[in-house]
Amino acid sequence: MLQQAYGNSKATLGRIQAGSRFVIDTKWSPFSWTESSIPWATSERIIRSAEESINKLAVDQVDIFYLHRPDPMTPISETLAAGSYNPLNRHKETALLLTLRRLRISFYAYGTSAGGFLGKTAAQAREMADNDTYVSATCRPYLRNANFLEILAQWNTIAETEGVSPAELTYRWVAYHSALRSDHGDAFIIGASSPEQLDETLSGIEKGPLSNNACAYIQEIWEKAKGV
């Protein structure tokens, strides 16, 4: 999935004709969050952004065109967007997903690694918290909460016992053991900062389901996390 913040990535993918080999999504967001004083998600700007993206990508269409967030300055009658969902944030299972099932609407999850939090060791997370290192908005609430830092240490132990990295544990749980269902059209968005990281993530997912013991421990993690 692409957006304006990713520099020349769209034009680069267009030059190598990535659309002939991959399914491409893109997203419209304001160029600056200081644009909040003017409407940025009007139909005119959204359509113009979509057309520019398609031209740069050298494709006839993209699979999904996301709106980054609702624009309070622009009236909208309905907004369907991806929602954060991961082993530490499963609240959507009890209400939202049930409603979407009834309405036959698919769910696309983002933040499946909690903004990278679940891919770190407890020591890395504590160091980042102590140094006030910049992190994503998705990761920040976990990093600044001592309870979640303790939970992360337990997450690391589960990964070590399973013989996988903390990040692989996350993605395999989401892929095979979460409430997401491919037969309902559900999917999840993978984040990667390099081709090597993407290959590593996809290779991990291809290994298949986790052990029953790992799943049981992850359920215990959720019982603790939902009370934080």
KABEL-V756518 format. One record per residue. N is the residue number from 1. RES is the residue in three letters. SS is DSSP state (a for helix, b for strand, c for the rest). PHI is phi in whole degrees, 0 to 359 (* if undefined). D_LAST is the distance of its C-alpha to the last C-alpha in whole Angstrom. Layout:
BEGIN
n->N res->RES ss->SS phi->PHI d_last->D_LAST
n->N res->RES ss->SS phi->PHI d_last->D_LAST
END
This chain:
BEGIN
n->1 res->MET ss->c phi->* d_last->31
n->2 res->LEU ss->b phi->240 d_last->33
n->3 res->GLN ss->c phi->206 d_last->33
n->4 res->GLN ss->a phi->301 d_last->35
n->5 res->ALA ss->a phi->294 d_last->32
n->6 res->TYR ss->a phi->268 d_last->34
n->7 res->GLY ss->c phi->63 d_last->37
n->8 res->ASN ss->c phi->267 d_last->40
n->9 res->SER ss->a phi->300 d_last->38
n->10 res->LYS ss->a phi->295 d_last->39
n->11 res->ALA ss->a phi->297 d_last->43
n->12 res->THR ss->a phi->296 d_last->43
n->13 res->LEU ss->a phi->296 d_last->42
n->14 res->GLY ss->a phi->295 d_last->44
n->15 res->ARG ss->a phi->296 d_last->47
n->16 res->ILE ss->c phi->267 d_last->46
n->17 res->GLN ss->c phi->56 d_last->46
n->18 res->ALA ss->a phi->297 d_last->43
n->19 res->GLY ss->a phi->296 d_last->43
n->20 res->SER ss->a phi->280 d_last->45
n->21 res->ARG ss->c phi->239 d_last->43
n->22 res->PHE ss->c phi->231 d_last->39
n->23 res->VAL ss->c phi->275 d_last->37
n->24 res->ILE ss->c phi->245 d_last->36
n->25 res->ASP ss->c phi->251 d_last->34
n->26 res->THR ss->b phi->215 d_last->34
n->27 res->LYS ss->b phi->214 d_last->32
n->28 res->TRP ss->b phi->253 d_last->33
n->29 res->SER ss->c phi->216 d_last->31
n->30 res->PRO ss->c phi->295 d_last->33
n->31 res->PHE ss->c phi->294 d_last->34
n->32 res->SER ss->c phi->216 d_last->33
n->33 res->TRP ss->a phi->291 d_last->30
n->34 res->THR ss->a phi->281 d_last->32
n->35 res->GLU ss->a phi->285 d_last->34
n->36 res->SER ss->a phi->299 d_last->32
n->37 res->SER ss->a phi->278 d_last->35
n->38 res->ILE ss->c phi->230 d_last->37
n->39 res->PRO ss->c phi->295 d_last->36
n->40 res->TRP ss->c phi->243 d_last->35
n->41 res->ALA ss->c phi->250 d_last->34
n->42 res->THR ss->c phi->290 d_last->38
n->43 res->SER ss->a phi->300 d_last->39
n->44 res->GLU ss->a phi->297 d_last->42
n->45 res->ARG ss->a phi->289 d_last->40
n->46 res->ILE ss->a phi->295 d_last->38
n->47 res->ILE ss->a phi->297 d_last->41
n->48 res->ARG ss->a phi->297 d_last->43
n->49 res->SER ss->a phi->296 d_last->39
n->50 res->ALA ss->a phi->297 d_last->40
n->51 res->GLU ss->a phi->296 d_last->43
n->52 res->GLU ss->a phi->296 d_last->43
n->53 res->SER ss->a phi->296 d_last->40
n->54 res->ILE ss->a phi->297 d_last->43
n->55 res->ASN ss->a phi->295 d_last->46
n->56 res->LYS ss->a phi->294 d_last->44
n->57 res->LEU ss->a phi->283 d_last->43
n->58 res->ALA ss->c phi->58 d_last->46
n->59 res->VAL ss->c phi->233 d_last->45
n->60 res->ASP ss->c phi->282 d_last->46
n->61 res->GLN ss->c phi->196 d_last->42
n->62 res->VAL ss->c phi->257 d_last->39
n->63 res->ASP ss->c phi->288 d_last->37
n->64 res->ILE ss->c phi->225 d_last->34
n->65 res->PHE ss->b phi->246 d_last->34
n->66 res->TYR ss->b phi->269 d_last->30
n->67 res->LEU ss->b phi->258 d_last->30
n->68 res->HIS ss->c phi->302 d_last->27
n->69 res->ARG ss->c phi->198 d_last->26
n->70 res->PRO ss->c phi->298 d_last->27
n->71 res->ASP ss->c phi->258 d_last->30
n->72 res->PRO ss->c phi->297 d_last->30
n->73 res->MET ss->c phi->271 d_last->33
n->74 res->THR ss->c phi->240 d_last->35
n->75 res->PRO ss->c phi->296 d_last->35
n->76 res->ILE ss->c phi->226 d_last->33
n->77 res->SER ss->c phi->273 d_last->34
n->78 res->GLU ss->c phi->201 d_last->31
n->79 res->THR ss->c phi->230 d_last->29
n->80 res->LEU ss->c phi->245 d_last->28
n->81 res->ALA ss->c phi->220 d_last->25
n->82 res->ALA ss->c phi->291 d_last->23
n->83 res->GLY ss->b phi->233 d_last->20
n->84 res->SER ss->b phi->292 d_last->17
n->85 res->TYR ss->c phi->203 d_last->16
n->86 res->ASN ss->b phi->199 d_last->15
n->87 res->PRO ss->c phi->301 d_last->13
n->88 res->LEU ss->c phi->261 d_last->10
n->89 res->ASN ss->b phi->222 d_last->11
n->90 res->ARG ss->c phi->245 d_last->13
n->91 res->HIS ss->a phi->300 d_last->12
n->92 res->LYS ss->a phi->293 d_last->16
n->93 res->GLU ss->a phi->295 d_last->17
n->94 res->THR ss->c phi->272 d_last->17
n->95 res->ALA ss->c phi->226 d_last->19
n->96 res->LEU ss->a phi->299 d_last->20
n->97 res->LEU ss->a phi->295 d_last->22
n->98 res->LEU ss->a phi->297 d_last->23
n->99 res->THR ss->a phi->293 d_last->25
n->100 res->LEU ss->a phi->297 d_last->26
n->101 res->ARG ss->a phi->298 d_last->28
n->102 res->ARG ss->a phi->297 d_last->30
n->103 res->LEU ss->a phi->269 d_last->31
n->104 res->ARG ss->c phi->60 d_last->32
n->105 res->ILE ss->c phi->247 d_last->30
n->106 res->SER ss->c phi->282 d_last->28
n->107 res->PHE ss->c phi->238 d_last->25
n->108 res->TYR ss->b phi->253 d_last->25
n->109 res->ALA ss->b phi->263 d_last->21
n->110 res->TYR ss->b phi->238 d_last->21
n->111 res->GLY ss->c phi->67 d_last->18
n->112 res->THR ss->c phi->291 d_last->18
n->113 res->SER ss->c phi->253 d_last->18
n->114 res->ALA ss->c phi->57 d_last->15
n->115 res->GLY ss->c phi->67 d_last->18
n->116 res->GLY ss->c phi->94 d_last->19
n->117 res->PHE ss->a phi->301 d_last->16
n->118 res->LEU ss->a phi->285 d_last->16
n->119 res->GLY ss->a phi->266 d_last->20
n->120 res->LYS ss->c phi->258 d_last->20
n->121 res->THR ss->c phi->278 d_last->20
n->122 res->ALA ss->a phi->299 d_last->17
n->123 res->ALA ss->a phi->295 d_last->20
n->124 res->GLN ss->a phi->298 d_last->21
n->125 res->ALA ss->a phi->295 d_last->18
n->126 res->ARG ss->a phi->295 d_last->18
n->127 res->GLU ss->a phi->296 d_last->21
n->128 res->MET ss->a phi->296 d_last->20
n->129 res->ALA ss->a phi->293 d_last->18
n->130 res->ASP ss->a phi->293 d_last->21
n->131 res->ASN ss->c phi->269 d_last->23
n->132 res->ASP ss->c phi->54 d_last->21
n->133 res->THR ss->c phi->294 d_last->23
n->134 res->TYR ss->c phi->294 d_last->23
n->135 res->VAL ss->c phi->223 d_last->20
n->136 res->SER ss->c phi->292 d_last->20
n->137 res->ALA ss->a phi->296 d_last->18
n->138 res->THR ss->a phi->289 d_last->16
n->139 res->CYS ss->a phi->281 d_last->15
n->140 res->ARG ss->a phi->306 d_last->15
n->141 res->PRO ss->a phi->299 d_last->11
n->142 res->TYR ss->a phi->288 d_last->10
n->143 res->LEU ss->a phi->294 d_last->13
n->144 res->ARG ss->c phi->265 d_last->12
n->145 res->ASN ss->c phi->243 d_last->9
n->146 res->ALA ss->a phi->300 d_last->10
n->147 res->ASN ss->a phi->296 d_last->7
n->148 res->PHE ss->a phi->289 d_last->8
n->149 res->LEU ss->a phi->294 d_last->11
n->150 res->GLU ss->a phi->293 d_last->11
n->151 res->ILE ss->a phi->297 d_last->10
n->152 res->LEU ss->a phi->298 d_last->13
n->153 res->ALA ss->a phi->299 d_last->15
n->154 res->GLN ss->a phi->293 d_last->15
n->155 res->TRP ss->a phi->299 d_last->16
n->156 res->ASN ss->a phi->300 d_last->19
n->157 res->THR ss->a phi->295 d_last->20
n->158 res->ILE ss->a phi->300 d_last->20
n->159 res->ALA ss->a phi->298 d_last->22
n->160 res->GLU ss->a phi->297 d_last->24
n->161 res->THR ss->a phi->295 d_last->25
n->162 res->GLU ss->a phi->282 d_last->25
n->163 res->GLY ss->c phi->77 d_last->28
n->164 res->VAL ss->c phi->227 d_last->26
n->165 res->SER ss->c phi->283 d_last->24
n->166 res->PRO ss->a phi->303 d_last->21
n->167 res->ALA ss->a phi->293 d_last->22
n->168 res->GLU ss->a phi->297 d_last->24
n->169 res->LEU ss->a phi->303 d_last->21
n->170 res->THR ss->a phi->297 d_last->19
n->171 res->TYR ss->a phi->293 d_last->22
n->172 res->ARG ss->a phi->290 d_last->24
n->173 res->TRP ss->a phi->294 d_last->21
n->174 res->VAL ss->a phi->298 d_last->21
n->175 res->ALA ss->a phi->290 d_last->25
n->176 res->TYR ss->a phi->241 d_last->25
n->177 res->HIS ss->c phi->232 d_last->22
n->178 res->SER ss->c phi->277 d_last->20
n->179 res->ALA ss->c phi->278 d_last->21
n->180 res->LEU ss->c phi->289 d_last->23
n->181 res->ARG ss->c phi->228 d_last->27
n->182 res->SER ss->a phi->294 d_last->30
n->183 res->ASP ss->a phi->290 d_last->32
n->184 res->HIS ss->a phi->263 d_last->30
n->185 res->GLY ss->c phi->86 d_last->31
n->186 res->ASP ss->c phi->291 d_last->27
n->187 res->ALA ss->b phi->203 d_last->27
n->188 res->PHE ss->b phi->224 d_last->24
n->189 res->ILE ss->c phi->264 d_last->25
n->190 res->ILE ss->c phi->261 d_last->25
n->191 res->GLY ss->c phi->257 d_last->25
n->192 res->ALA ss->c phi->210 d_last->28
n->193 res->SER ss->c phi->258 d_last->30
n->194 res->SER ss->c phi->200 d_last->33
n->195 res->PRO ss->a phi->301 d_last->35
n->196 res->GLU ss->a phi->296 d_last->34
n->197 res->GLN ss->a phi->294 d_last->31
n->198 res->LEU ss->a phi->296 d_last->31
n->199 res->ASP ss->a phi->300 d_last->34
n->200 res->GLU ss->a phi->297 d_last->31
n->201 res->THR ss->a phi->295 d_last->28
n->202 res->LEU ss->a phi->294 d_last->31
n->203 res->SER ss->a phi->296 d_last->32
n->204 res->GLY ss->a phi->295 d_last->29
n->205 res->ILE ss->a phi->298 d_last->29
n->206 res->GLU ss->c phi->293 d_last->32
n->207 res->LYS ss->c phi->289 d_last->32
n->208 res->GLY ss->c phi->97 d_last->30
n->209 res->PRO ss->c phi->297 d_last->28
n->210 res->LEU ss->c phi->276 d_last->25
n->211 res->SER ss->c phi->288 d_last->26
n->212 res->ASN ss->a phi->298 d_last->25
n->213 res->ASN ss->a phi->296 d_last->24
n->214 res->ALA ss->a phi->299 d_last->21
n->215 res->CYS ss->a phi->296 d_last->20
n->216 res->ALA ss->a phi->295 d_last->19
n->217 res->TYR ss->a phi->293 d_last->17
n->218 res->ILE ss->a phi->293 d_last->16
n->219 res->GLN ss->a phi->295 d_last->15
n->220 res->GLU ss->a phi->296 d_last->13
n->221 res->ILE ss->a phi->301 d_last->11
n->222 res->TRP ss->a phi->295 d_last->10
n->223 res->GLU ss->a phi->300 d_last->9
n->224 res->LYS ss->a phi->283 d_last->7
n->225 res->ALA ss->a phi->294 d_last->5
n->226 res->LYS ss->c phi->290 d_last->6
n->227 res->GLY ss->c phi->266 d_last->4
n->228 res->VAL ss->c phi->278 d_last->0
END
